[in-house]
């Protein structure tokens, strides 16, 4: 493996037209780089991090190239999990479940098992969570939360996991956790691609507040999510935000905008889920 890593690194360096001197810049021995590229030595994480920065390349991209321009099965599952920004996307959730189940046939993996349990729990959720969740799933997410609650800091993977397990707690507890997440994630705002996660958390908070009849808070966070979704040009977030804001304000026109948007972009499953959400909070004849 170390020979493969060095050879791949060398190929990338040569393709970019960079000499060994250009990489090392008198900060690291050229001999060290040469021996690494020829598979004769391993290098420290500090050196490898430096080498990648000299290529202007992330570790994720390098790993993708190293795997012959393909994601590993586990990487594919993680990417699908991390790109899931709404618990309404049941189609994608079911796909992730199938991927996890297929992966786990050949062995155990705690993280993939965790994703599988979280995804199955989301499918079990009714509008009055967490009563609709089976005791084993409830115990599992509570164990996750106890572990994360003990941390002084949360990181992106923690924020993503918390976002998916929020609905497994009683509303008051979930809202407190959600507020803490929004508070802590602010430090990540300059980080790339963090905005979709922040919007997703706010949309979940809007729903949680609807469930607990905290309408003013639901209106506030859904308004923020709508503005951010428009700025990011994320129609999937926008349709959810419009519907949840419309429910909180009892604005039929706004709800219809969200439903129509789902129709316009061909997201039939989103449309059905959003309509179910409307009927869960408003009278059956409200949309007539």
FENSULBEL-V387722 format. One line per field, one symbol per residue. phi: phi as a letter, one per 40 degrees, with the letter a starting at -180 (. if undefined). psi: psi as a letter, one per 40 degrees, with the letter a starting at -180 (. if undefined). A space follows every 10 residues. Layout:
phi: ???
psi: ???
//
This chain:
phi: .cccccccdc ccdcccgbcc ccccfgcbdc ccccccccgc acbcccccdc dccccfbccd cccccdcgfa ccdccccccc ccccbacccc dcccccdccc ccccccicad cccccdcccc cccccbcbdc ccccdccccc cccccccccc ccbbbdccdc ccdcbdccbd dccccccdcc cccccdccdc ccfccdcccd cccccccdcc cbfccccccc cccccccccc ccfbcccccc cccccccccf bccccccccc cccccgcccc dccccccdcc bbddcccc
psi: dddddddddd dddddefhid ddddfedihd dddddddeed iiiidddddd ddddefhidd ddddddfffi iidddddddd deeheheegd dddddddddd dddedeiihd dddddddddd dddehaefie dehidddddd ddddddddde idiiiddddd dddeedeeii dddddddddd ddddedeede iifddddddd dddddddddd defgdddddd dddddddddd defgdddddd ddddddddef hddddddddd ddddefgddd dddddddded diidede.
//
